[in-house]
Amino acid sequence: MTQQPQEGFDRSVEDARRWMRAVWERLQISDNTQGPRTALEARLRETEKICQLEPEGRVKVDVVLQAAEALLACCHEDQKTEILAQLRDIKSQWEETVTYMTHCHSRIEWVWLHWSEYLRARDEFYRWFQKMTVTLAPPVELQPGLKEKQWQLDHAQVLLRNVDHQAVLLDRLLEEAASLFNRIGDPSVDEDAQQRMKAEYDAVKAKAQDRVDLLEQVTQEHECFQASVDEFQLWLKAVVERVHGCMGRKCRLSTQDRLSALQGIANDFPKGEESLERLEEQAVGVIQNTSPLGAEKITRDLEEMRDVLAKLRGLWEEEEGRLRDLVKSKGACERQRGQLETKLAEFKKDLQRLAEEGLGTTAKAATEDELVARWRLNSATRAALAAEEPQVDWLQAQLKELLVFPQDPQPLSDSVVAAIQEYQRMKAKSSRLRNAAATELWQRFQRHLQDLQLWRELAQRLLDVTASLPDPPSIHTFLPQIEAALMESSRLKEQLTMLQLKKDLLGSIFGPERATALLEQVATSVRDRDLLHNRLLQRKSKLQSLLAQHKDFGATFEPLQKKLSDLQIRVQAENGLRRDLPEKQAQLLRLQGLQEEGMDLGSQVEAMRPVFQGNPNHQHKMDQLSANHQALQRSLEDLLEGRQQSLREHCTFNHELLKLRQWISVITQKLEAHCGDTAPRDAQSREAEVERLLAEFPEKEAQLPVMEALGRLVMEASSLEGAAVVQGELEELTESWKALRQLEESLLSLIRNQQLQRMTEVDSGKKMIFTNNIPKAGFLILPTDLASRHRRQAGLLQEEGGSLEGYSQSLRNFERWLQEENSKLVRIIAMKTATAEDLRTRETKLQELEARIPEGQHLFENLLHLRPARRSSDELEDLRYRWMLYKSKLKDSSHLLTQSPPGEPTGFRKVGSLPSEPPGKPFLLWSGKDWNLLPSGTQNTLHVRFL
């Protein structure tokens, strides 16, 4: 009676064992990481296929269980022990097979990912190496001056620092290569390849260091020469001041003192000659390392200093001769009296002259220049009167000295006192006239702004009238009006520009605050005028192109060429990275202004080209100018586009970083509040709230790689200081996320302990048991369902046809599917399990998620097949990590519950150990230290968090 069940049971056991032996044989063949990358990829694909056979093996094990149940129902009691022993053996073999499948595939995939990351980093290093080699290849250019040499040295030092910074990446590459070589034994990462990479880096570093040493020597030599030049010029200036101090009427020294001072100056001339000769000797070495233009300037400066020294010597000789003649004169008293009378006469004459020139004008000024001239005249008069203050003191001092002589000084004394009183009256009048001129000037400057406003209205009407190109007779009507408006615009611009150039004058007339306010108003008006003026110029060019018969080419071409050169210099000055967002915004505004100027220049060039079509030489120059302008515009557009992209990326990064920080702060506060609240009365509502909060984690966790990618883009488009700031912000975000994850795990542990406590209260009197049983209630995938799913997916592939659109749609579908599945898993983990019914519901939902794992795996594989060949694999790396992380979390979550016989408490199944690295530790249960030792990029792949 039991013959047929016994045969079925034996047949199913043998079938299951045969299937597991075949799997073990295939795994043992592929369980090797040595060899080339193609072989490793082949073994990876083989292990993936073997892992996909797990449902088939589970079916065979389930068939054994069903056959065993049928045999146990009809066999004798003495046979049950043997049957149960065979069942335990089959279960043990099945667990070892599944564990070996997972471990073998994970280890090969880890090595493959490690290799991929190394190749990507190595390619990045060699891109940097090629770029640096090209940069260091040209010889050092000669510079015209010290500042340019210092800039060149700074640039070479920046290159050297860049090379030094790459040493960290090189060391890491060498470490990764050594680690890979120990695992794969491939010649591409052996010691010879490492030594070649190190030697190439050392060669680039030596070349950069040699360039810095050479430039430091050249710069230091020029700095020493420039310091000597500055020292000599200071000495020359001091000698000039000393010579002038011994000359003129303002000198209060006696004749003998002047002669002594001049003799001291004469003793310094040989020292100056020696210093100048040393400078000429130093200049020979400096000129050898200087461009021709800079050498010419150095030679010219030395010649000028020698000329000044020669003129100074001649002036000294002339003044010394005059003073020696004065000493020989007799009659010191008479000479002094005569000198006083002479000085008094000159003083009166000067006062008379100042009164006639500076204070005698009473007519109202007709023009602004006359007003400025009057203000300056009044200011000069007041300054001149102030400058006469020492002369007044001298007259008074000389008058006191004459009182000791027996001659009566009364007539001369009265004349001196009258002259001093007239001097005081003129000082008061000059101040009053100066203030009146300043008030009228303010009114005139405001009138210029009013005239500009009237001109703007007239110019706008002309533009509106000539909006459409008029007929030839109308051109003669409107062209003179436009030319007159342009002339008036130029006149107003000249007035306002001159006003802007008179910043110091305005500050001295009106004071700093009023002058600044006026200049800001003028600057705004000038910008508005420039816009209208450019539009009038374009309109004039269109009209003139119809009438122009002959033009002076030189007068037209040279201003355009000069303007183009100026634009090129200014564009080159803006071609640099900025530190932060405000600096990038300011740079973008400046580039936009340059682009507008370039467009205006282009319209002028295109408008003038038809005028010179008759002359081939002129036409060739205009074509060359147009080509240079177009090249500048293209480079400016590329630069502007790059800066706009950089600005958008920086704005996006700052915005997303702020949002993520705010979310982390809010969610941290909420989770900390739940961790601190342990009251049992609201445990269910608290668990529901925690479930809602944890459902947001997958979406936010997916943003971390995006933020890191955005941060890398921002760092690449920022200066070194800005990149350091962004790197610090990313590291701070990573630490915040790690702290949040730790808080999440603590809260989930607290919730699980509360759930277990409620389960213990429900099943009171029964002891918690830890078993190693396989759940009897499993899941079964029918071959028909799998085949139909494959047919649907094959149809979808045919419809998409491997196109980019199909790839993008599949990518979005899989991401949406994975996010939904992950959210379900989080809710299942956090759901309350107070009763046995809750446990069964939770187990059923976990089994439903496990049943959809093959579907997700096929969707992901189809996504890999649909990926276009030209697309990079980087965009799939994050998705692959998230997919593997989800499968690991689901597998560990299924271990939380195993079905026990009715009435017994739920047990927990342990994860078996494998004879693999790290030895002696449970598979995927690594310590934090081991986790930190994993290479970057593989942590998401291997990280399995037990809930």
SULTAJO-V561841 format. One line per field, one symbol per residue. ss: DSSP state (~ for helix, > for strand, _ for the rest). phi: phi as a letter, one per 40 degrees, with the letter a starting at -180 (. if undefined). psi: psi as a letter, one per 20 degrees, with the letter a starting at -180 (. if undefined). A space follows every 10 residues. Layout:
ss->???
phi->???
psi->???
//
This chain:
ss->__~~~~~~~~ ~~~~~~~~~~ ~~~~~~~~~~ ______~~~~ ~~~~~~~~~~ ~~_~~~~~~~ ~~~~~~~~~~ ~~~~__~~~~ ~~~~~~~~~~ ~~~~~~~~~~ ~~~~~~~~~~ ~~~~~~~~~~ ~~~~~~~~~~ ~~~~~~~___ __>__~~~~~ ~~~~~~~~~~ ~~~~~~~~~~ ~~~~~~~~~~ ~~~~__~~~_ ~~~~~~~~~~ ~~~~~~~~~~ ~~~~~~~~~~ ~~~~~~~~~~ ~~~~~~~~~~ ~~~~~_____ ____~~~~~~ ~~~~~~~~~~ ~~~~~~~~~~ ~~~~~~~~_> _~~~~~~~~~ ~~~~~~~~~~ ~~~~~~~~~~ ~~~~~~~___ _~~~~~~~~~ ~~~~~~~~~~ ~~~~~~~___ _______~~~ ~~~~~~~~~~ ~~~~~~~_~~ ~~~~~~~~~~ ~~_______~ ~~~~~~~~~~ ~~~~~~~~~~ ~~~~~~~~~~ ~~~~~~~~~~ ~~~~~~~~~~ ~~~~~_____ _~~~~~~~~~ ~~~~~~~~~~ ~~~~~~~~~~ ~_~~~~~~~~ _~~~~~~~~~ ~~~~~~~~~~ ~~~~~~~~~~ ~~~~~~~___ __~~~~~~~~ ~~~~~~~~~~ ~~~____>__ ~~~~~~~~~~ ~~~~~~~~~~ ~~~~~~~~~~ ~~___~~~~~ ~~~~~~~~~~ ~~~~~~~~~~ ~~~~~~~~~~ ~~~~~~~~~~ ~~~~~~~~~~ ~~~~~~___~ ~~~~~~~~~~ ~~~~__~~~~ ~~~~~~~~~~ ~~~~~~_>_~ ~~~~~~~~~~ ~~~~~~~~~~ ~~~~~~~~~~ ~~~~~~~~~~ ~~________ __________ __~~~~~~~~ ~~~~~~~~~~ ___~~~~~~~ ~~~~~~~~~~ ~~~~~~~~~~ _____~~~~~ ~~~~~~~~~~ ~_~~~~~~~~ ~~~~~~____ ___~~~~~~~ ~~~~~~~~~~ ~~~~___>__ ______>___ __>_______ _>_____~~~ ~~~_____~~ ~~_____
phi->.ccccccccc cccccccccc cccccccccc cabchccccc cccccccccc cccddccccc cccccccccc cccbcccccc cccccccccc cccccccccc dccccccccc cccdcccccc cccccccccc cccccccccc ccbcaccccc cccdcccccc cccccccccc cccccccccc cccbgcccbc cccccccccc cccccccccc cccccccccc cccccccccc cccccccccc ccccccbgcc cccccccccc cccccccccd cccccccccc ccccccccbb cdcccccccc cccccccccc cccccccccc cccccccccb gdcccccccc cccccccccc cccccccbbc cbccccbccc cccccccccc cccccccccc cccccccccc cccccccccd dccccccccc cccccccccc cccccccccc cdcccccccc cccccdcccc cccccccccc cdcccccccc cccccccccc cccccccccc cccccccccb gccccccccc cccccccccc cccccccccc ccccccbcba bccccccccc cccccccccc cccccacbcb cdcccccccc cccccccccc cccccccccc cbccbccccc cccccccccc cccccccccc cccccccccc cccccccccc cccccccccc cccccccbcc cbcccccccc cccccccdcc cccccccccc cccccccbcc cccccccccc cccccccccc cccccccccc cccccccccc ccccgbccbb bbccdccbbb bccccccccc cccccccccc ggcccccccc cccccccccc cccccccccc ccbcbccccc cccccccccc cccdcccccc cccccccccc cccccccccc cccccccccc ccccccbbcb ddgbccbbcc cccbcbcccg bccgbccccc cccccchbcc cccbccc
psi->hjgghggggg ghghgggggh hgghghghhi mpjqarhghg hghghghghg hijghghhgh ghhggghggh hhhjrrhiih ggghghghgg gghgghgggg gggggggghg gggggghghg hgghghghgg ghghhigqrp qpqhrgghhg ggggghhggg hgghhihghg ghggghgggg hhhhkphika hghghggggg ghgghhghhg gggghggggh ghggghhhgg ghhgggghhg hgghhjrrhi pjqrghhghg ghhhhhhigh ghggghhhgh ghhghhhhkq rhghhhgggh gghghhgghg hhgghggghg hghhhhhiqr mgghhgghgg ggggghghgg ggghhgghii piqpphrhhh gghgghghgh ghhghhhigh hghgggghhh hiiiqhqojg ghghgggghh ghggghgghh gghghhhhgh hggghhhghg hhgghggghh hghhhkgqor rghhghghgh gghhhhghgh ggggghghhh ikghgghhgi qgghgggghg gggghhgghg ghghhhgghg ggghhhiphp qogghggghg gghggggggh ghhjmqqrga gghhghhggg hhghgghhgg hghgghhigh hkhhohgghg ghggggghgh gghghhgggg gghggggghg ggggghgggh gggggghggg hhhhhiojpi hkgghghggg ghghiigggh hhighghggg hggghhjrrg ghhhggghgg hhgghghghh gghghgghgg ghhhghghhh hglqiqqppo rkqpphobqp oqhgggghgh hghhhhghgh kjrhghgggh ggghggghgg gggggghghi qqmhrhhhgh gghghhhghh hjghghghgg hhhhhipqhi qqihiigghg ghghgghghg ghhhihpqpr qpiqrprppq pqqqmrqpqj qqpjmqrhgh ghiqqpiigh gipopp.
//
